[in-house]
Amino acid sequence: QVQLVESGGGLVQPGGSLRLSCAASGSIFNIRAMGWYRQAPGKQRELVATITQVGITNYADSVKGRFTISRDNAENTVYLQMNSLKPEDTAVYYCSLTRAIMGTSYTYWGQGTQVTVSS
């Protein structure tokens, strides 16, 4: 099994910054990518950013230039630095880990951390 533990969420004013962390443990082999998704009330879960084991990143258009994803492979941890936060960034942020087993991809999720952007 895979365990993902997120931290770093909270309340921040518009224009502020937060840094999310996600530590992976358990059967964390053959990792293809880790990432962050978010879900606002009444909306579907959406991609925020992903990063592959070799550091290739992908961002949602809405966060490009403001958010930066990074990872520490030795610590099996992924980070999301969020700058210039907007009220529309308010959501529960979920960490994800995708790994391959016998050619099939499996995705695991953290429990989520709340990010609220409000004055």
Order of alpha helices (4+ residues) and beta strands (2+ residues): beta-beta-beta-beta-beta-beta-beta-beta-beta-beta-beta
